């Protein structure tokens, strides 16, 4: 019976080595990040208006 247990242990070890024996390929940091604007830029929104600033903050 000891021989069967040894074969089972060897088979289990071979299975572990096949699954966990090597590290996965490295992934570059540039490949893990995607950059894109959250919304389409609106040029009218970024235009500075001194009167609008006064109305929003002083009234």
N, CA, C and O of each residue as an XYZ file, in Angstrom:
236
protein
N       0.810     -1.201      0.000
C       0.000      0.000      0.000
C       0.854      1.267      0.000
O       0.418      2.308     -0.491
N       2.013      1.187      0.523
C       2.894      2.334      0.576
C       3.267      2.786     -0.824
O       3.456      3.980     -1.057
N       3.378      1.836     -1.774
C       3.731      2.181     -3.151
C       2.604      2.978     -3.821
O       2.878      3.917     -4.568
N       1.350      2.617     -3.564
C       0.208      3.342     -4.131
C       0.125      4.756     -3.556
O      -0.162      5.709     -4.280
N       0.373      4.886     -2.268
C       0.362      6.215     -1.646
C       1.460      7.089     -2.235
O       1.257      8.281     -2.464
N       2.625      6.492     -2.481
C       3.739      7.249     -3.072
C       3.385      7.697     -4.484
O       3.687      8.827     -4.868
N       2.744      6.819     -5.265
C       2.325      7.193     -6.622
C       1.287      8.299     -6.588
O       1.323      9.215     -7.409
N       0.368      8.218     -5.649
C      -0.657      9.256     -5.518
C      -0.018     10.589     -5.124
O      -0.399     11.644     -5.632
N       0.962     10.529     -4.211
C       1.659     11.739     -3.786
C       2.450     12.318     -4.953
O       2.479     13.535     -5.140
N       3.104     11.437     -5.756
C       3.854     11.903     -6.922
C       2.925     12.537     -7.952
O       3.268     13.551     -8.559
N       1.757     11.944     -8.148
C       0.790     12.493     -9.105
C       0.275     13.849     -8.617
O       0.110     14.780     -9.406
N       0.028     13.947     -7.333
C      -0.432     15.223     -6.777
C       0.651     16.283     -6.906
O       0.360     17.436     -7.224
N       1.899     15.897     -6.660
C       3.006     16.834     -6.787
C       3.162     17.284     -8.241
O       3.395     18.464     -8.503
N       3.036     16.367     -9.168
C       3.141     16.716    -10.586
C       2.022     17.675    -10.988
O       2.244     18.600    -11.769
N       0.833     17.455    -10.459
C      -0.284     18.359    -10.741
C      -0.041     19.757    -10.192
O      -0.331     20.752    -10.857
N       0.490     19.829     -8.980
C       0.801     21.137     -8.389
C       1.882     21.851     -9.186
O       1.787     23.051     -9.445
N       2.913     21.100     -9.573
C       4.001     21.714    -10.363
C       3.491     22.210    -11.710
O       3.913     23.266    -12.182
N       2.588     21.459    -12.330
C       2.046     21.877    -13.623
C       1.226     23.163    -13.472
O       1.242     24.028    -14.347
N       0.527     23.270    -12.372
C      -0.339     24.443    -12.176
C       0.413     25.641    -11.603
O       0.220     26.768    -12.057
N       1.268     25.405    -10.611
C       1.921     26.496     -9.883
C       3.438     26.519    -10.061
O       4.115     27.275     -9.365
N       3.982     25.732    -10.954
C       5.427     25.581    -11.067
C       6.150     26.798    -11.609
O       7.342     26.965    -11.350
N       5.463     27.653    -12.355
C       6.124     28.823    -12.942
C       5.249     30.061    -12.731
O       4.023     29.977    -12.660
N       5.907     31.185    -12.634
C       5.170     32.433    -12.494
C       4.548     32.826    -13.830
O       5.084     32.479    -14.882
N       3.434     33.538    -13.807
C       2.837     33.997    -15.072
C       3.732     35.050    -15.724
O       4.613     35.619    -15.079
N       3.491     35.299    -17.008
C       4.265     36.316    -17.704
C       4.066     37.665    -17.051
O       2.988     37.974    -16.545
N       5.133     38.477    -17.069
C       5.043     39.831    -16.520
C       4.177     40.700    -17.411
O       4.221     40.593    -18.637
N       3.397     41.553    -16.790
C       2.577     42.507    -17.523
C       3.141     43.888    -17.260
O       3.316     44.292    -16.110
N       3.425     44.610    -18.332
C       3.980     45.957    -18.178
C       2.921     46.871    -17.570
O       1.726     46.697    -17.811
N       3.367     47.845    -16.783
C       2.452     48.783    -16.145
C       1.655     49.553    -17.196
O       0.475     49.836    -16.990
N       2.281     49.892    -18.310
C       1.592     50.632    -19.367
C       0.405     49.846    -19.930
O      -0.557     50.442    -20.415
N       0.468     48.528    -19.869
C      -0.609     47.692    -20.390
C      -1.760     47.534    -19.404
O      -2.809     47.005    -19.769
N      -1.587     47.981    -18.164
C      -2.640     47.813    -17.168
C      -3.474     49.068    -16.963
O      -4.471     49.037    -16.242
N      -3.076     50.183    -17.594
C      -3.768     51.455    -17.371
C      -4.316     51.966    -18.691
O      -3.616     51.971    -19.704
N      -5.553     52.391    -18.676
C      -6.155     53.006    -19.853
C      -6.567     54.418    -19.476
O      -7.311     54.624    -18.518
N      -6.083     55.378    -20.231
C      -6.419     56.769    -19.957
C      -7.290     57.301    -21.075
O      -6.961     57.181    -22.255
N      -8.401     57.887    -20.685
C      -9.274     58.557    -21.635
C     -10.084     59.591    -20.878
O     -10.346     59.414    -19.689
N     -10.486     60.660    -21.535
C     -11.251     61.695    -20.828
C     -12.610     61.155    -20.362
O     -13.240     60.345    -21.043
N     -13.037     61.615    -19.202
C     -14.321     61.168    -18.656
C     -15.478     61.722    -19.474
O     -16.475     61.032    -19.682
N     -15.355     62.949    -19.934
C     -16.373     63.568    -20.770
C     -15.681     64.317    -21.894
O     -14.473     64.548    -21.851
N     -16.442     64.687    -22.881
C     -15.901     65.472    -23.975
C     -15.659     66.888    -23.451
O     -16.559     67.476    -22.851
N     -14.462     67.451    -23.664
C     -14.191     68.807    -23.165
C     -15.141     69.829    -23.801
O     -15.397     69.793    -25.005
N     -15.651     70.730    -22.978
C     -16.566     71.774    -23.431
C     -15.850     73.115    -23.315
O     -15.647     73.601    -22.203
N     -15.457     73.733    -24.447
C     -14.720     74.992    -24.374
C     -15.538     76.116    -23.739
O     -14.961     76.997    -23.102
N     -16.848     76.112    -23.892
C     -17.676     77.164    -23.313
C     -17.667     77.090    -21.787
O     -17.788     78.119    -21.121
N     -17.528     75.911    -21.235
C     -17.537     75.755    -19.785
C     -16.255     76.303    -19.158
O     -16.278     76.810    -18.037
N     -15.156     76.204    -19.869
C     -13.883     76.646    -19.330
C     -13.611     78.132    -19.547
O     -12.603     78.652    -19.068
N     -14.488     78.812    -20.255
C     -14.287     80.240    -20.503
C     -14.531     81.014    -19.207
O     -15.548     80.816    -18.543
N     -13.604     81.885    -18.857
C     -13.720     82.658    -17.615
C     -14.563     83.898    -17.868
O     -14.353     84.613    -18.848
N     -15.508     84.147    -16.988
C     -16.359     85.318    -17.086
C     -16.371     85.970    -15.700
O     -16.876     85.384    -14.743
N     -15.813     87.182    -15.593
C     -15.692     87.858    -14.298
C     -17.061     88.157    -13.695
O     -17.232     88.059    -12.479
N     -18.031     88.516    -14.517
C     -19.374     88.820    -14.004
C     -20.037     87.564    -13.432
O     -20.702     87.631    -12.399
N     -19.864     86.466    -14.074
C     -20.451     85.224    -13.569
C     -19.828     84.872    -12.218
O     -20.530     84.416    -11.316
N     -18.521     85.077    -12.070
C     -17.862     84.811    -10.801
C     -18.466     85.678     -9.700
O     -18.726     85.186     -8.602
N     -18.695     86.978     -9.984
C     -19.294     87.878     -8.994
C     -20.683     87.407     -8.596
O     -21.013     87.368     -7.411
N     -21.490     87.051     -9.572
C     -22.859     86.629     -9.296
C     -22.867     85.361     -8.456
O     -23.635     85.263     -7.499
N     -22.043     84.408     -8.790
C     -22.053     83.114     -8.071
C     -21.504     83.247     -6.640
O     -21.984     82.561     -5.737
N     -20.526     84.101     -6.424
C     -19.863     84.138     -5.140
C     -20.243     85.315     -4.234
O     -20.030     85.247     -3.024
N     -20.788     86.363     -4.783
C     -21.059     87.536     -3.958
C     -22.545     87.797     -3.731
O     -22.896     88.589     -2.856
N     -23.395     87.176     -4.466
C     -24.838     87.419     -4.286
C     -25.498     86.306     -3.561
O     -26.706     86.352     -3.327
